[in-house]
Amino acid sequence: MKHFMLATILAGAMALPAYAADYTVMAPAAPGGGWDQTARSLQTVLQQEKISKRVQVMNVPGAGGTIGIAQFASQQKGNPNALMVGGYVMVGAILTNKSPVTLKDVTPIARLTGEYESIVVPASSDIKTVADLVAKLKENPGAVSWGGGSAGGTDHITVGLIAKAAGVDPTKINYIAFSGGGESLAAILGGQVTAGIASYGELESQIKAGTLRLLAVSSEKRIDGIDAPTLKESGLDVVIQNWRMVAAAPGITPEQKAAIVADFDKLDKSKGWQDTLKTKGWQDTYLTGPAFEEQLAKDIASTETILKDIGLVK
């Protein structure tokens, strides 16, 4: 009887879902932006797909993620349950802010998504096309204000590349940086800036509602389901994709890192995550291991070159 009861208990235990560790995911930005959306999507899917039983999200905004990464690196060392969302924006912010803490001070796990930039104006604007915007930019670069994310981030870099492609001195652009997608969106909708720039997913609901006019996207080719030309079609040779990643704490063991990578391998293959990518309009750019680390090193080097071109890094 005892053997039967023990076997029954063990069988019941084996039938339960095998949850991995609980996670706390830091979004190093204010609520509403791309990193926050990514962190909360991870929270939902990791739990729904039973990869993790409990996932919490915390926001630490400021300075393009450099405040968050500094806190994460110092406070979470050796903690295998701590994760942080980051991305291309952080690469630029680390360089422009001369941050003493860099992506070398955390443990990169995976590149998750890619998303193209969108250039928008309020629906009431007299600017109807990219050509209209470029005409104003050429006439007086400083009179055209751009609202976007952190200084040195993907939005800022894209504006610099647009100016350069239009034959305008990129150091003359009037870029206004906001710490979160919500603040930036409010400024664009309120007409406090001439034009706005952000990843498409951050602006999609307002574009579809008709309160923002989408002028162009930064993809190589037109994107299915998005009614807008590319910057290249509009006469500007600019293609850029904002990517997002997840990192673990510094000082974790190789075994702990492997376990986290395994969880994200499951996440990327899951129906819940693939559905989220479609809903958000995010491209699946999943990459792990040495290939991701090599790509990260290349992106850091190329970003430094671009930031020097637009006068943000000497």
N, C-alpha and C positions, 0 to 999 in steps of 0.2 A: 504493500500500500504506500509506504514511504517513497519507494522507488518510483511508483506511478505518479505520485504528487510532485516529486522533484522533476520528473520528465515533463509533466504538464506545465509546470512553472517555467522551465527552460524553453519549452516550445512556444509558450505565450510570449516570453521575452524576445525570442528570435523573430516572432511575427510582428513585433513593434517596429516602426520606422527607425532606421539607424541614423539619428541626427548627428551632424558634425557639431563643432563648437558653436556656442552663442557668439555673435559678433556685435561690436559697436563700430559703426561706420561714420567717420568724420567727413562732413562736407565743408571744406575750408572756404566757405562763402555764405552770404546771406540767403535766406529762403527765396525760392522763385526762379533762380538761375539754373544753368545747365548742370552744374555739379550737384546742386540740391536735388534736382529732378533725377539725376543718375543714382544718387545715394538712396533716395526713397523708392526708386524702381528696384534697386538691389534688395532693399528691405522687404518689399512685397514679394518678389519672386523667390528669394532664398527661403522664405517662410512657406509660401504656397507650394513650392516644389519639394518641401520637406528636406531641403539640403541643410537648413539650420532651423532650430526650434524658435529661437528668439533673436531678433536683430533690432538694435536701436540706432537711431540717427542723431548726430549732434552737429550743430552749425557753429563754426568759428570763422567769422568773416574778417576780411581786411587784407589790403595790399596784394591782391591777386593770388591769395592762397599762401603767401609767405608767413603770415602770422600763424595760420593753421599748421603748416608743415613744421614750423619751429616748435610749436607746442606738442605736436604729435611725436616728433623725434625725441624730445626731452622727457616727456611724461610716459610714453608707452614702450620704452625700450624693453625688449624681451617678451612683450605681451602678444601671444599668438591669436588673441581674440580681437585685437584692434586693427581696423582697416581704415584707409583714407582714400577718397576719390581725388583724382587730380587730372592733369592733362596738358595740352599744348599751351594753354593760357599761363599755367604755372611756370613753364620753361622760360617764357618771356619775362614774367614778373620777377623771377629769381635773378635774372640778369639785370633788369632795369632798377630793381630795388637793392642790388648788390647784397642779396641775402646771404648771411654766413651759413645758413642751413639750405642744402640743395637736395635734389632727388638722389644724390649719392648717399645721403644720410638716412634713407628709408629703404625698404626692400620691395622693389618693383615686382608685381605679381603678373599683371596682364594688361594689355591694351584691350579695351572693351568695345568702343564704338567710334564711329567717325560721323561728322555732320558738317554740311557746307554752310557757309555764311550767307545771310540774306541782307540786302540793302533795301530799306524801307523809308517811306515818308508818311506823314499823317494824310489821311484821305482828303483833307481840305487843302493840301499843298498845291501850289501851281507847278510843281515839278512832276512831270508825267513819265519821264524816261531817264535812263542813265545819261543820255546825251544832254538833257536839260541840266542835270546835276553837274556834269563835267563843265558845261558852259559857265555856270556860276562859279565853279571852283577855279577855272582859268581866269575869270574876271577879277576875283578877289578871294584867294584861298582862306584867309582869316575870317571872312564873312560867312563862310559855310561851316557851321558847327556840326559835329558828329557825336552822337551819343552811343556809348557802348560799354563793354566791360572794362576790366582793370587795365591800367597803363601797361603797355608792353605785351598785352595778351593778343589772342588771335584777331579780335575785332580791330584793335589798334594797328596791328601789323597789316591787316587787309586794307585799311584806309590808306596807310602809307604806300602800299603796293598800287592801289588805285590811282593815287596822286602821281606816283612815279610813271605809271603806264600812260597817264594823261599828259605827261610832260610838265607837271607842276612840281615844284620843289617840295619833297615830302616833309622837310623840316618846318614848313610853313603851315601845315594842317592844324586846324583848331579842333582837337579831339578832347571830349569831356568824358572822363572815366567815372563809372559808377561801380559800387562794390557788389551789387546784386542785380539779377535780371529784372526784379520787380521795380527797383528804382529807375533803371534805364528805361523800361517800358513806359513808366509814368511820365518821364521827361519827354519821350518821343510823342506819346499821345497828347501831352499838354502843349506841344509846339514849342518847348523850351530849347529844342535843337532843330537844325535844318533837316537832318537825316539821321536815321538810326541804323545800327548794324549789330546783328546777333545771329546765333545759330537758328536755323529755320524753326526748329521745335519750340524755341522760346517765344516766337512771334506768331506761330501758326494760327492760334485761336483768334487773334486780332485781325490777321490777314483775311481769314475766312469770314469773320464778322463784318468786314468791310471798313473797319476803322483805321487800318493801315493799308497803304498801297505798296505792293511788292514790285520793286524796280528790276532786280536781278538776283541771281544766286551765283556762288563762286565755284560751281562744279565745272568739270571738263565738258560735259554734255548736259542737255536738258534732263531734268529729273521727272520721272513719271509721276503724274498726279499733282505737279506744281506748275501753275500757269505763269511762268516767267522765263525770260531769256537768261542765258548765262552772261557773265561779264565779258567773256570772249566774243559772244555774238554781238554784244553792245559796243564792241570796238576797243575793249581793254584786255590786254593779254595777262589776265590774272586768274589763277586757279589755286585755291587753298582749301584745305579740309581741317577742321578742328577735331582733334581726337581726345578721347577721355580714357583714363586708366584707373586701376586700383592698385594700391600699394599696401604692404604690411609694415609692421613696426621694425625698426632696426634691432639687431641682436637676437633674432629668433633662430632656431636651429634649422639645419637643412631638412630634417624630417617634418618640422612644423610648417616650413615653407611649402614642401611637397604636398602636405595635407590641404593647405589653403588653395594651391593651384588645382588640386583634384576637385575641390568644391566648385571652383570657377569653370573648370572643364565641364562639370555637370550643368552648371548654370547656363553656359553658352549653348549647350545642346538641347536645353529644355524648351518645351512648347511655350511655357510662360514667358521666357526671355525673348524668344523669337517673335511672339505676339507683341511684346512690349516694343521691340525694335520697329516693327511695322507701324504700330500706333503712334510712336513718337517721331517717325521719319528718320530714325538713326540707321546708319550703315553698320553692318556687322564686320568689324575690323579686328576680330579677336586674334591675339598674338601673345604667346608666352615664351619663357625660357630665353636662351641666348639670342634668338632672332629678335625678340622684343628689346632686349638690352642693347643690341647693336643698332636697331632702328632709333632707339631713344638717344643714343650718343650722336647719331647723324643729325637728328632733329635739333638737338641742342646746338650743334656747330652751325647749322644753316640758319637757325633763329638768331644767333649772335651776329651773323653777317647782315641779315635783314634789319635788325635793330640799329646797327651801325649806319646803314644806308638812310634810315629815317631819323637819325640823330638822337636816338634814345640811349645808346651805349657808345662810349668812346673807345 
